[in-house]
Amino acid sequence: MTTLPACCSPCTASVVALVLIVALASSTFVPLQTEPADWELKDDDLACKDHRTGNVDVLVAGVSRTSTSSMQQALQGLGYNTTHWLGYMTRYFEFISHFYVGRVKVPNLHKVFEDIPEKGALLDTVVPAMFDDLRRAYPKAKVILTTREGESWFTSYENYVAQCWLYHWTRYPLLFFLSHVSRAFRLGPLLRSFHLLGRPSGLDLDRLPELSEVFRLSDMVMYGSWQPNFWHVRNRKLYEQHVISTVPPEQLLIFDASAGDSIGKIARFLNVSTEMNPDSYPRLFDRSKLASHGTHAQIVRHNLLMIVASAATSVLLLTILVAIFLVGQSTRTRRSSERSTGMCPGSTEKLPNIFVRKDINDTEFEADGLKGLRRSSPSTASTWSGSDIS
């Protein structure tokens, strides 16, 4: 019969112990350093008084997969300081996390985006999610509503969600385990204390669970579900109608790249000049290339040092646990063997025969001149033996 190696049980026990240690320690990790109240507008009157001007001049109100990445490149070519998903995740992650969970009711958007230089432009999923709040904060900002034919948009969105690994973290359980290791042993703060990491970011390994949650919540807030279905199409249509009905016509541009709209149309709307070909328009992601393809590699590159540190910590701790279990198993085996062979614990000498009843026989009694004693009653012999030993 095939038997398992002796180390299998200690290894299994060590892995279970490692998982429990990491789970318990990481549960005390606090990923966000701010409170929802830090991002609340303290006085609603500020929405009327102080939110009349700002550094954000353009709001690209289109939902994801309506050419927002290409629009970002076009606006950068026109001289605008743009913020897309990567900017939100790296610079405004704490606010975004609180907002999507619903902990921030009236956001102080001037505080959130105060670091954006003049001539700023906001794009991607954050804009539709808080469109009305952004309109109140920046009422003079011009709005570009990127749109797309419904069926092709839904197909593109389905492909995006299917391939974007942050929607499906179970595909990379090892990466998420290393994330919890980094949280359990506070590797991020430790490496920053040695100036080996930059400022905290939403892409950090120890914030990976929150980042995955934000990706799902961004769709749930907008469509009611992160899995593409009929409600995505319906809610997108209702949202675009809301934008068209609430934004003054002189402040609104409806832009459909699939219908042939170009940079010239954007430049005329924003009243800016450009040296780019006015009939051109960048197309970063076509049907054969999705933005989600580079997301995983980008996050891995961002966290390369953290991943190595977490893996090394896991291996070191697992090795220590295996050694502890092996030593314990060896000790138990040796003691069990000593008991079964009549050895004194920790000694190479056998126990005296007098303590092993089965070794006492008539021959030994005769050799000691106690031949007659065996004829005595068993109870008498036992009593004598006890008194003699004592």
C-alpha positions as CSV (number, residue, x, y, z in Angstrom):
1,M,0.0,0.0,0.0
2,T,1.3,3.5,-0.8
3,T,2.1,5.6,2.2
4,L,2.4,9.4,2.4
5,P,5.7,10.9,3.2
6,A,6.2,11.7,6.9
7,C,6.4,15.4,6.1
8,C,2.9,15.6,4.5
9,S,1.0,16.0,7.8
10,P,3.3,18.8,9.1
11,C,3.2,20.6,5.7
12,T,-0.5,20.5,5.6
13,A,-0.8,21.7,9.2
14,S,1.7,24.4,8.5
15,V,-0.2,25.7,5.4
16,V,-3.5,25.7,7.5
17,A,-1.7,27.6,10.3
18,L,-0.2,30.1,7.8
19,V,-3.6,30.8,6.3
20,L,-5.2,31.3,9.8
21,I,-2.4,33.6,10.9
22,V,-2.6,35.7,7.8
23,A,-6.4,35.8,8.0
24,L,-6.4,36.9,11.6
25,A,-3.6,39.5,11.2
26,S,-4.9,41.0,8.0
27,S,-8.4,41.4,9.5
28,T,-7.0,44.2,11.7
29,F,-5.5,46.1,8.7
30,V,-7.1,49.5,8.0
31,P,-6.8,50.1,4.2
32,L,-8.3,53.6,4.2
33,Q,-6.8,56.4,6.3
34,T,-9.6,58.9,6.0
35,E,-13.2,59.0,7.1
36,P,-16.3,59.6,4.9
37,A,-16.9,62.8,6.8
38,D,-13.5,64.1,5.6
39,W,-15.0,64.3,2.1
40,E,-18.4,65.7,2.9
41,L,-19.5,69.2,2.0
42,K,-20.0,70.7,5.5
43,D,-22.5,73.3,4.4
44,D,-24.9,72.8,1.5
45,D,-24.9,76.5,0.9
46,L,-21.4,76.2,-0.4
47,A,-22.8,74.5,-3.5
48,C,-24.3,77.9,-4.4
49,K,-21.6,80.2,-3.1
50,D,-18.2,78.8,-3.6
51,H,-18.8,76.2,-6.4
52,R,-19.1,78.7,-9.2
53,T,-15.7,78.5,-10.6
54,G,-13.0,75.9,-10.6
55,N,-10.1,74.2,-12.2
56,V,-12.2,71.6,-14.1
57,D,-13.3,73.0,-17.5
58,V,-14.5,69.8,-19.2
59,L,-16.7,66.9,-18.0
60,V,-16.7,63.9,-20.3
61,A,-20.0,62.4,-19.3
62,G,-19.9,59.2,-21.4
63,V,-20.0,55.8,-19.8
64,S,-17.1,53.3,-20.1
65,R,-16.6,51.8,-23.5
66,T,-17.8,54.9,-25.4
67,S,-14.3,56.0,-26.5
68,T,-13.4,57.7,-23.2
69,S,-9.7,56.6,-23.4
70,S,-9.4,57.9,-26.9
71,M,-11.1,61.1,-25.8
72,Q,-8.5,61.4,-23.1
73,Q,-5.7,61.4,-25.6
74,A,-7.6,63.9,-27.8
75,L,-8.1,66.3,-24.9
76,Q,-4.4,66.0,-23.9
77,G,-3.5,66.9,-27.5
78,L,-5.7,70.0,-27.0
79,G,-3.8,71.0,-23.9
80,Y,-6.1,69.7,-21.1
81,N,-5.0,68.0,-17.9
82,T,-7.1,64.9,-18.0
83,T,-8.0,62.4,-15.2
84,H,-9.1,58.9,-16.3
85,W,-9.5,55.7,-14.2
86,L,-5.7,55.4,-13.4
87,G,-5.7,58.9,-12.0
88,Y,-8.8,58.2,-9.8
89,M,-7.3,55.0,-8.5
90,T,-3.9,56.4,-7.7
91,R,-4.8,59.9,-6.4
92,Y,-8.4,59.8,-5.2
93,F,-8.8,56.2,-4.2
94,E,-9.9,56.9,-0.6
95,F,-12.7,59.2,-1.7
96,I,-13.8,56.9,-4.5
97,S,-14.0,54.0,-2.1
98,H,-16.1,55.9,0.4
99,F,-18.3,57.3,-2.4
100,Y,-19.1,54.1,-4.1
101,V,-20.0,52.4,-0.9
102,G,-22.5,55.2,-0.2
103,R,-20.8,56.8,2.8
104,V,-20.4,60.2,1.2
105,K,-23.8,61.9,0.6
106,V,-22.8,65.4,-0.5
107,P,-19.2,65.3,-1.7
108,N,-16.9,68.2,-1.4
109,L,-15.6,67.9,-5.0
110,H,-13.5,71.0,-4.9
111,K,-11.5,69.4,-2.0
112,V,-11.2,66.1,-3.9
113,F,-9.9,67.6,-7.1
114,E,-8.0,70.5,-5.7
115,D,-4.7,69.2,-7.0
116,I,-5.8,69.3,-10.7
117,P,-4.1,72.1,-12.5
118,E,-6.1,74.7,-14.5
119,K,-7.8,73.5,-17.6
120,G,-8.7,70.1,-16.1
121,A,-10.9,67.5,-17.7
122,L,-12.6,64.5,-15.9
123,L,-13.5,61.3,-17.8
124,D,-14.5,57.7,-17.3
125,T,-16.9,56.0,-14.9
126,V,-16.5,58.4,-12.0
127,V,-18.2,61.2,-14.0
128,P,-21.5,59.4,-14.8
129,A,-21.6,58.1,-11.2
130,M,-21.5,61.6,-9.7
131,F,-22.6,63.6,-12.7
132,D,-25.2,65.8,-10.8
133,D,-22.7,66.5,-8.0
134,L,-20.0,67.5,-10.6
135,R,-22.5,69.8,-12.4
136,R,-23.2,71.6,-9.1
137,A,-19.5,71.8,-8.3
138,Y,-18.5,73.0,-11.7
139,P,-21.6,74.6,-13.4
140,K,-19.5,76.4,-16.0
141,A,-17.7,73.3,-17.2
142,K,-18.5,72.1,-20.7
143,V,-19.9,68.7,-21.1
144,I,-18.9,66.2,-23.8
145,L,-21.3,63.2,-23.9
146,T,-19.5,60.4,-25.7
147,T,-21.9,57.9,-27.0
148,R,-22.1,54.8,-29.2
149,E,-24.7,52.6,-30.9
150,G,-26.4,50.4,-28.3
151,E,-25.7,46.9,-29.5
152,S,-22.0,47.3,-30.3
153,W,-21.5,49.1,-26.9
154,F,-23.1,46.3,-25.0
155,T,-21.0,43.7,-26.8
156,S,-17.9,45.7,-26.1
157,Y,-18.8,46.0,-22.4
158,E,-19.5,42.3,-22.1
159,N,-16.1,41.5,-23.5
160,Y,-14.5,44.1,-21.2
161,V,-16.0,42.7,-18.0
162,A,-15.3,39.1,-19.1
163,Q,-11.6,39.8,-19.6
164,C,-10.9,42.4,-16.8
165,W,-9.5,40.3,-14.0
166,L,-10.5,42.8,-11.3
167,Y,-14.1,41.7,-11.8
168,H,-13.1,38.1,-11.3
169,W,-10.4,38.0,-8.5
170,T,-10.9,34.3,-8.0
171,R,-8.9,33.8,-11.2
172,Y,-5.8,34.9,-9.3
173,P,-6.2,33.5,-5.7
174,L,-2.4,33.6,-5.2
175,L,-2.2,37.3,-5.9
176,F,-5.0,38.0,-3.4
177,F,-3.4,35.8,-0.8
178,L,-0.2,37.8,-1.2
179,S,-2.3,40.9,-0.8
180,H,-3.5,39.6,2.6
181,V,0.1,38.7,3.6
182,S,1.2,42.3,2.9
183,R,-1.8,43.5,5.0
184,A,-1.1,41.0,7.8
185,F,2.6,42.0,8.2
186,R,2.1,45.7,7.3
187,L,4.7,45.4,4.5
188,G,3.6,48.6,2.8
189,P,4.2,50.9,5.7
190,L,7.4,48.9,6.5
191,L,8.8,49.4,3.0
192,R,7.8,53.1,2.9
193,S,9.7,53.6,6.2
194,F,12.8,52.7,4.2
195,H,11.7,54.9,1.3
196,L,11.3,51.9,-1.0
197,L,7.7,52.7,-2.0
198,G,6.0,55.9,-3.0
199,R,2.8,57.4,-1.5
200,P,-0.1,55.0,-0.9
201,S,-2.2,54.3,-4.0
202,G,-5.3,52.4,-4.9
203,L,-3.2,50.1,-7.0
204,D,-1.1,49.0,-4.0
205,L,-1.0,45.2,-3.3
206,D,-2.4,45.7,0.3
207,R,-5.5,47.5,-1.2
208,L,-6.2,44.9,-3.9
209,P,-9.5,43.7,-2.2
210,E,-10.8,47.3,-2.1
211,L,-9.7,47.9,-5.7
212,S,-11.7,44.8,-6.9
213,E,-14.7,46.0,-4.9
214,V,-14.5,49.5,-6.4
215,F,-14.5,48.0,-9.9
216,R,-17.7,46.1,-9.2
217,L,-19.3,48.9,-7.3
218,S,-18.7,51.3,-10.2
219,D,-21.0,49.2,-12.3
220,M,-23.5,48.5,-9.6
221,V,-23.9,52.2,-8.8
222,M,-24.5,53.0,-12.5
223,Y,-26.4,49.9,-13.8
224,G,-27.5,48.0,-10.7
225,S,-25.2,45.0,-11.4
226,W,-21.6,44.5,-12.3
227,Q,-22.6,41.6,-14.7
228,P,-23.8,43.0,-18.1
229,N,-27.5,42.5,-18.7
230,F,-30.6,44.3,-19.9
231,W,-30.4,46.9,-17.2
232,H,-27.0,48.1,-18.5
233,V,-28.6,49.1,-21.8
234,R,-31.7,50.6,-20.2
235,N,-29.9,52.6,-17.5
236,R,-27.3,53.9,-19.9
237,K,-30.1,55.2,-22.2
238,L,-31.9,56.8,-19.3
239,Y,-28.6,58.4,-18.1
240,E,-27.8,59.9,-21.5
241,Q,-31.3,61.3,-21.7
242,H,-30.8,62.9,-18.2
243,V,-27.6,64.5,-19.4
244,I,-29.1,65.9,-22.5
245,S,-32.2,67.3,-20.6
246,T,-30.2,69.0,-17.8
247,V,-27.2,70.5,-19.6
248,P,-27.8,73.7,-21.5
249,P,-27.3,73.2,-25.3
250,E,-24.4,75.7,-25.5
251,Q,-22.5,73.7,-22.9
252,L,-23.2,70.2,-24.4
253,L,-21.4,68.3,-27.2
254,I,-22.7,64.9,-28.2
255,F,-19.8,63.0,-29.6
256,D,-19.9,59.6,-31.4
257,A,-16.6,58.5,-32.7
258,S,-18.1,55.5,-34.5
259,A,-20.2,57.9,-36.6
260,G,-17.1,59.7,-37.8
261,D,-16.8,62.6,-35.3
262,S,-13.3,63.9,-35.1
263,I,-10.9,66.2,-33.1
264,G,-12.1,69.2,-35.2
265,K,-15.5,69.0,-33.7
266,I,-14.1,68.9,-30.2
267,A,-11.8,71.9,-30.8
268,R,-14.6,74.0,-32.2
269,F,-16.8,73.2,-29.2
270,L,-14.1,74.0,-26.7
271,N,-13.0,77.1,-28.8
272,V,-9.3,76.0,-28.9
273,S,-6.9,75.8,-31.7
274,T,-5.0,72.6,-32.6
275,E,-2.1,71.6,-34.8
276,M,-3.5,68.0,-35.1
277,N,-5.4,66.9,-38.2
278,P,-9.0,68.1,-37.5
279,D,-10.4,65.2,-39.4
280,S,-8.5,62.6,-37.3
281,Y,-9.4,61.0,-34.0
282,P,-7.3,58.5,-31.9
283,R,-8.6,55.0,-31.6
284,L,-6.8,53.3,-28.7
285,F,-9.0,50.3,-28.3
286,D,-10.7,48.6,-31.2
287,R,-12.5,45.3,-31.3
288,S,-9.3,43.3,-31.2
289,K,-7.7,45.2,-28.3
290,L,-9.3,45.9,-24.9
291,A,-8.1,48.2,-22.2
292,S,-8.4,45.4,-19.7
293,H,-5.5,43.5,-21.3
294,G,-2.9,45.8,-19.7
295,T,-4.6,46.3,-16.3
296,H,-3.3,43.2,-14.7
297,A,0.3,43.7,-16.0
298,Q,0.2,47.3,-14.9
299,I,-0.8,46.4,-11.4
300,V,1.8,43.7,-11.2
301,R,4.5,46.0,-12.3
302,H,3.4,48.6,-9.8
303,N,3.5,46.0,-7.0
304,L,6.6,44.0,-8.0
305,L,8.6,44.8,-4.8
306,M,5.5,44.2,-2.6
307,I,4.8,40.9,-4.3
308,V,8.4,39.7,-3.8
309,A,8.4,40.8,-0.2
310,S,5.0,39.1,0.5
311,A,6.1,35.9,-1.2
312,A,9.4,35.8,0.7
313,T,7.5,36.5,4.0
314,S,5.1,33.6,3.2
315,V,7.9,31.2,2.4
316,L,9.9,32.2,5.6
317,L,6.9,31.8,7.8
318,L,5.8,28.5,6.2
319,T,9.4,27.1,6.7
320,I,9.3,28.1,10.4
321,L,5.9,26.5,10.9
322,V,7.0,23.3,9.1
323,A,10.1,23.1,11.3
324,I,8.0,23.5,14.4
325,F,5.6,20.8,13.4
326,L,8.4,18.4,12.4
327,V,10.1,18.9,15.7
328,G,6.9,18.3,17.6
329,Q,6.1,15.2,15.5
330,S,9.6,13.8,16.1
331,T,9.3,14.4,19.8
332,R,5.9,12.6,20.0
333,T,7.2,9.7,17.9
334,R,10.3,9.2,20.1
335,R,8.3,9.2,23.3
336,S,5.8,6.8,21.9
337,S,8.6,4.5,20.9
338,E,10.2,4.7,24.3
339,R,6.9,3.7,26.0
340,S,6.4,0.8,23.7
341,T,9.9,-0.6,24.3
342,G,10.1,0.0,28.1
343,M,12.7,2.7,27.9
344,C,13.0,5.5,30.3
345,P,12.0,8.8,28.6
346,G,15.1,10.5,27.4
347,S,17.3,7.5,28.3
348,T,18.9,4.5,26.5
349,E,18.5,2.2,29.6
350,K,15.6,-0.2,29.9
351,L,13.2,0.0,32.9
352,P,14.1,-2.4,35.8
353,N,12.5,-5.8,35.4
354,I,10.7,-5.4,38.7
355,F,8.4,-2.8,37.0
356,V,7.5,-5.1,34.2
357,R,5.3,-7.8,35.8
358,K,5.5,-10.2,32.9
359,D,9.3,-10.4,33.3
360,I,9.0,-11.8,36.8
361,N,9.2,-15.6,36.7
362,D,10.0,-18.5,39.0
363,T,13.6,-18.8,37.9
364,E,14.4,-15.4,39.2
365,F,12.8,-16.1,42.5
366,E,14.8,-19.4,42.8
367,A,18.1,-17.6,42.0
368,D,17.5,-15.2,44.8
369,G,16.7,-18.0,47.3
370,L,13.0,-17.1,47.3
371,K,11.7,-20.3,45.9
372,G,9.2,-20.8,48.7
373,L,7.7,-17.4,48.3
374,R,6.0,-18.3,45.0
375,R,3.9,-20.7,47.0
376,S,2.5,-17.8,49.0
377,S,-0.7,-16.1,48.0
378,P,-0.5,-13.6,45.1
379,S,-1.6,-10.8,47.4
380,T,1.2,-11.6,49.9
381,A,3.8,-11.6,47.1
382,S,2.5,-8.4,45.7
383,T,2.6,-6.7,49.2
384,W,6.1,-7.9,49.8
385,S,7.3,-6.7,46.5
386,G,5.9,-3.2,47.1
387,S,7.5,-2.9,50.6
388,D,10.8,-4.2,49.4
389,I,10.9,-1.7,46.6
390,S,10.0,1.2,48.8
